[in-house]
Amino acid sequence: MESLKSRVLIALVEAVAVVGLGLIPSEGVGSVTQETESALQEQGNGLMKNVEDMVAHGGMGDANAIVYHCGQAGRYAEGLLKELLSSDRRQSQAVGYLNEVIQQCKRVSEIGPHADPGLLLNPAIKARAAARESIKSLGLMKTGKS
């Protein structure tokens, strides 16, 4: 965690230095087009739907559904990462959370659908928590939902 904070601080200092030196216009940093914003929202909605479904199916003991929805969530997290990396937006905190979603969903996939659903729930719940935090840090939370 400490190295992540260090990297974020270094990136922030570099960004401020570059903008301060006038190497790139300040209005270009952090600008997101409406198209990118709607793509982020769509990917975020898909991510949240799948992580919620994944944990709900875990409560019902359906290991196949947990693996399926976690795979889908991982794909949405990867899509969000691509959108973030292709935009000018600097969201290193969200990137860390999205990488955590992908990592936990890989764990679920490695454990597999033939395992006890309770065994799958631990990484599934961690993936859901990371997904919620990523969506929150991107400002994509729907109003009225937490």
C-alpha positions in Angstrom: 0.0 0.0 0.0 2.9 2.3 0.8 4.4 1.9 -2.6 1.1 2.7 -4.3 0.9 5.9 -2.3 4.5 6.8 -3.3 3.7 6.1 -7.0 0.6 8.2 -6.8 2.4 11.1 -5.2 5.2 10.9 -7.7 2.7 10.9 -10.6 0.9 13.8 -9.1 4.1 15.8 -8.7 5.1 15.0 -12.2 1.7 16.1 -13.6 1.8 19.4 -11.7 5.4 20.0 -12.9 4.5 19.3 -16.5 1.3 21.5 -16.4 3.2 24.2 -14.4 6.0 24.3 -17.0 3.4 24.7 -19.8 4.4 21.6 -21.6 0.7 20.6 -21.9 -2.3 22.8 -21.6 -3.9 22.6 -18.1 -7.4 22.3 -19.6 -6.3 19.1 -21.4 -5.5 17.3 -18.1 -8.4 15.4 -16.7 -10.7 16.3 -19.6 -13.1 13.5 -20.4 -15.4 13.6 -23.5 -19.1 12.8 -23.1 -18.5 9.7 -25.2 -15.8 8.5 -22.8 -18.0 9.3 -19.8 -20.9 7.3 -21.2 -18.6 4.4 -22.0 -17.3 4.5 -18.4 -20.8 4.6 -17.0 -21.9 1.7 -19.2 -18.8 -0.4 -18.1 -19.4 0.6 -14.5 -23.1 -0.5 -14.6 -22.1 -3.8 -16.1 -19.4 -4.3 -13.5 -21.8 -3.6 -10.6 -24.6 -5.7 -12.0 -22.3 -8.7 -12.3 -20.6 -8.4 -8.9 -24.0 -8.1 -7.2 -25.3 -11.1 -9.1 -22.2 -13.0 -8.3 -22.5 -12.6 -4.5 -26.3 -13.2 -4.6 -25.7 -16.5 -6.4 -23.1 -17.3 -3.9 -25.7 -16.9 -1.1 -27.8 -19.4 -3.0 -24.9 -21.9 -3.4 -24.6 -21.7 -7.1 -20.9 -22.1 -7.8 -21.3 -22.0 -11.6 -23.1 -18.7 -11.5 -20.4 -17.2 -9.2 -17.6 -18.2 -11.6 -19.6 -16.9 -14.6 -20.5 -13.5 -13.1 -17.0 -13.1 -11.7 -15.6 -13.7 -15.2 -18.0 -11.1 -16.6 -17.1 -8.7 -13.8 -13.4 -9.2 -14.7 -14.1 -8.3 -18.3 -16.0 -5.2 -17.4 -13.1 -4.2 -15.0 -10.6 -4.7 -17.9 -12.9 -2.6 -20.1 -12.9 0.2 -17.6 -9.1 0.0 -17.3 -8.9 0.4 -21.1 -11.2 3.4 -21.1 -9.3 5.0 -18.2 -5.9 4.4 -19.9 -7.1 5.8 -23.2 -8.6 8.9 -21.7 -6.6 11.8 -20.2 -8.1 11.0 -16.8 -5.7 10.3 -14.1 -7.5 7.8 -11.8 -4.8 5.8 -10.2 -6.9 4.9 -7.2 -9.6 3.4 -9.5 -7.0 1.5 -11.5 -5.8 -0.1 -8.3 -9.3 -1.2 -7.3 -10.0 -2.5 -10.8 -6.8 -4.5 -10.8 -8.0 -6.0 -7.5 -11.3 -7.0 -9.1 -9.5 -8.7 -11.9 -7.1 -10.5 -9.4 -9.9 -11.7 -7.2 -11.9 -12.9 -10.2 -8.9 -14.8 -11.4 -8.8 -16.5 -8.0 -12.5 -17.5 -8.4 -11.8 -18.9 -11.8 -8.8 -20.8 -10.6 -10.8 -22.3 -7.8 -13.4 -23.3 -10.3 -17.1 -24.1 -10.3 -16.7 -27.6 -8.8 -15.5 -26.1 -5.5 -17.8 -25.4 -2.5 -19.6 -22.1 -3.1 -18.5 -20.9 0.3 -14.9 -21.2 -0.8 -15.7 -19.0 -3.8 -17.5 -16.4 -1.8 -14.4 -14.9 0.0 -12.6 -13.7 -3.2 -16.0 -12.9 -4.7 -16.9 -10.6 -1.9 -13.4 -9.0 -2.1 -14.0 -8.4 -5.8 -17.4 -6.8 -5.1 -15.8 -4.5 -2.5 -13.1 -3.4 -4.9 -15.6 -2.9 -7.6 -17.7 -0.6 -5.4 -14.7 1.4 -4.4 -13.6 1.8 -8.0 -17.0 3.0 -9.1 -17.1 5.3 -6.2 -13.6 6.8 -6.9 -14.7 7.3 -10.6 -17.8 9.1 -9.5 -20.0 6.6 -11.4 -22.3 5.6 -8.5 -25.9 5.8 -9.2 -27.8 8.1 -7.0 -29.8 6.4 -4.2 -27.5 3.3 -4.2 -24.5 2.7 -2.1 
